[in-house]
Amino acid sequence: IVGAPGVASALLLPDSEEREREKKWEVLPSAVERVSMTVTTAWDSEPRIYILVRYSQPLMAWALCLLGLLSWAAIGPIYECFPDNVRQTPFRIGMWRNAFALCPFLVYLLVHWARHGMSAEHKAFVCNPQHWPVLLLPGAGSFGSATLYTISINCTHEFALTAILSALHPYLLVVVEHYTGKQIRMPQFAALAVGCTGFLSMLTADRFQSLAATAFALLSSIAVAAYVKSNAFVQANVPFPLLMTINFTVGLALGVLGTLTLEGTTFDGSPNSLQYVLRDRATFVTAAWMGLAFFFGISSFVACVKHLSVLVVGVAIALEPETSVLLNRLIVGGSTSEPLPTGLMLLGMLLITASKLFMGLEEFLKRKLEVKVDVTEAIQNASFLLDTIPEKSVD
């Protein structure tokens, strides 16, 4: 008696039914392979859906480089739309000073490579022209972000805070850690930020403001580094409403602190006081949007390296305040005095929320596929056990 796979040999089946059952069990291994190939690949066993993000990184780097250069080139038209008291701010000088915020990270890379040498992966990466936009990305991004922070600190004439926040980009920390293969500790990151921002603040402010900016850089660098290290975007264990609340609270606090740091915090109702920031809608929206764009935009950009939300996050980054100011001037004809429209801020939050939903949807689909693989493997294992039953019973 020849038993069909997965069926007791004692059962006598017609030839047609026996062949059908054999065909079904023969198809099963190929189905398992197809599902497995859909979920994982041979390359580090990473989900195939992430490979799309890997291939899109050069294109994303070029797009952000172009955005940074366009923002820098558009400073002239935006500059003409500002009031006379704001035109005294040397925007282009601030752009170049802001670009030097990248120097400590480049020096760190050179020192690391000089001490430990360049591995084959480092050489292959640096010598590949397709990777050059990724290396230039932080520098080009700082050009565009300088306008954001200059406007966000209520158009003051100092660029120390601009340099501080540019040096504290979490993306720079991620880039250095990725390409050196070494995890940067928070004191090292804080020292880099303090050294950079202290030097830049001395170019633009007096000694007292330089010390204040350096102290602010130290505290902010530790806070931002700790925030990035414990970011729930990577772990996906924190509920979404709680995550939104944390991001908004921390971002708003940083925005208000950034608005008040350089000119000093007072409580007499002057334009530099905390009451003025909380009562004046334009200033409050500016400070809030600075924090939201910094934490939401940059954190989402870091998260999109591991999630399929590049396009949505890219649009959200494109709606950073330096772009929204230009759009606002074009829409209203340059007559508005508000630096940021509330509607555009809500639109940016909506896009960012959509990106988070896409991330959650991807995780949900990924887990569903993993469950399918587990069930299919369980069926295959069960069929193998059933195949052994007839042989034992016959014996």
Residue pairs with C-beta under 8 A, 6 or more apart in sequence:
1 9
1 10
1 12
1 394
2 9
3 9
3 10
3 11
3 390
4 11
4 13
4 18
4 21
4 22
4 25
5 21
5 22
5 25
5 383
5 386
5 387
6 21
6 25
6 383
6 386
6 387
7 13
7 21
7 386
7 390
8 386
8 389
8 390
8 393
9 390
9 391
9 393
9 394
10 390
10 393
13 21
25 383
28 376
28 379
28 380
28 383
29 380
31 376
32 373
32 376
32 377
32 380
35 369
35 372
35 373
35 376
36 373
37 48
38 48
38 369
39 47
39 48
39 366
39 369
39 370
39 373
40 46
40 47
40 48
41 47
41 48
41 51
43 51
47 366
49 308
49 362
49 366
50 306
50 308
52 308
53 304
53 305
53 306
53 307
53 308
53 310
56 310
57 134
57 305
58 130
58 131
58 133
58 134
60 310
60 314
61 133
61 134
61 136
61 137
62 133
63 314
64 137
64 140
64 141
64 314
64 317
65 133
65 136
65 137
65 140
65 141
67 140
67 141
67 144
67 317
67 318
67 323
68 139
68 140
68 141
68 142
68 143
68 144
68 145
69 140
69 143
69 144
70 144
71 143
71 144
71 147
71 322
71 323
72 95
72 143
72 144
74 322
74 326
75 91
75 92
75 95
75 147
77 326
78 147
78 322
78 325
78 326
78 329
79 87
79 91
81 329
81 334
82 155
83 337
86 155
88 157
89 150
89 155
89 156
89 157
91 146
91 147
91 150
93 159
94 146
94 150
94 159
94 162
95 143
95 146
95 147
97 159
97 162
97 163
97 200
97 203
97 204
98 142
98 143
98 145
98 146
98 159
98 162
98 163
98 166
98 200
99 139
99 142
99 143
100 163
100 196
100 200
101 142
101 163
101 166
101 167
101 196
101 197
101 200
102 138
102 139
102 142
102 172
103 196
104 167
104 192
104 193
104 195
104 196
105 138
105 172
105 175
105 176
105 192
108 176
108 180
108 192
109 176
109 179
109 180
112 180
112 182
113 122
118 126
119 181
122 179
125 131
125 179
126 135
134 175
137 171
137 175
138 169
138 171
138 172
138 175
141 169
141 171
142 166
142 169
144 320
144 322
145 165
145 166
145 169
145 320
145 322
146 159
146 162
146 166
147 321
147 322
147 325
148 290
148 293
148 320
148 321
148 322
149 161
149 162
149 165
149 166
149 258
149 290
150 156
150 159
150 162
151 286
151 321
151 322
151 325
151 339
151 340
152 255
152 258
152 259
152 286
152 287
152 289
152 290
152 321
153 161
153 162
153 258
153 259
153 261
153 262
153 290
154 259
154 271
154 283
154 286
155 339
156 262
156 263
158 201
158 204
158 205
158 209
158 262
159 200
159 204
160 197
160 200
160 201
160 204
160 205
160 209
160 210
160 213
160 262
161 213
161 216
161 258
161 261
161 262
163 196
163 197
163 200
163 201
163 204
164 193
164 197
164 201
164 213
164 216
164 217
164 220
165 220
165 258
165 294
167 192
167 193
167 196
167 197
167 217
167 221
168 193
168 217
168 220
168 221
168 224
169 298
170 224
170 225
170 227
170 228
170 298
170 299
170 302
171 298
171 301
171 302
173 184
173 189
173 225
173 228
174 228
174 302
174 305
176 184
177 183
177 184
186 221
186 222
186 225
186 226
186 229
189 221
189 225
190 217
190 218
190 221
190 222
190 225
192 221
193 217
193 218
193 220
193 221
194 214
194 217
194 218
194 221
197 213
197 214
197 217
198 210
198 213
198 214
198 217
201 209
201 210
201 213
201 214
202 210
205 213
205 262
209 262
212 261
212 262
213 261
213 262
216 257
216 261
220 254
227 250
227 295
228 299
228 302
231 299
231 302
231 303
232 238
232 243
233 299
233 300
233 302
233 303
233 307
233 359
234 303
234 306
236 359
236 360
236 363
238 246
240 356
240 360
243 356
244 353
244 356
247 292
247 295
247 296
247 299
248 291
248 292
250 291
250 295
251 288
251 290
251 291
251 292
251 294
251 295
251 296
252 287
252 288
252 291
252 292
253 291
254 290
254 291
254 294
254 295
255 286
255 287
255 288
255 289
255 290
255 291
255 292
255 294
256 274
256 277
256 287
256 291
258 287
258 290
258 291
259 277
259 283
259 286
259 287
259 290
260 272
260 274
260 277
263 272
264 272
265 272
265 273
265 274
266 272
266 273
266 274
267 273
267 274
267 275
269 275
269 276
270 276
276 283
277 283
277 284
277 287
278 284
281 338
282 337
282 338
282 339
282 340
285 338
285 340
285 342
285 345
286 321
286 339
286 340
288 345
289 321
289 340
289 345
289 348
290 321
292 345
292 348
292 349
293 320
293 321
293 348
296 316
296 348
296 349
296 352
297 313
297 316
297 317
297 320
297 352
300 309
300 313
300 316
300 317
300 352
300 355
300 356
301 313
301 317
303 309
303 313
303 359
304 310
304 313
304 355
307 358
307 359
307 362
308 358
308 359
308 362
309 355
309 356
309 358
309 359
309 362
312 351
312 354
312 355
312 358
313 352
313 355
315 351
316 348
316 351
316 352
316 355
319 344
319 347
319 348
319 351
321 339
321 340
324 340
324 341
324 344
324 345
324 348
325 339
325 340
327 344
328 336
328 338
328 339
328 340
328 341
328 344
329 336
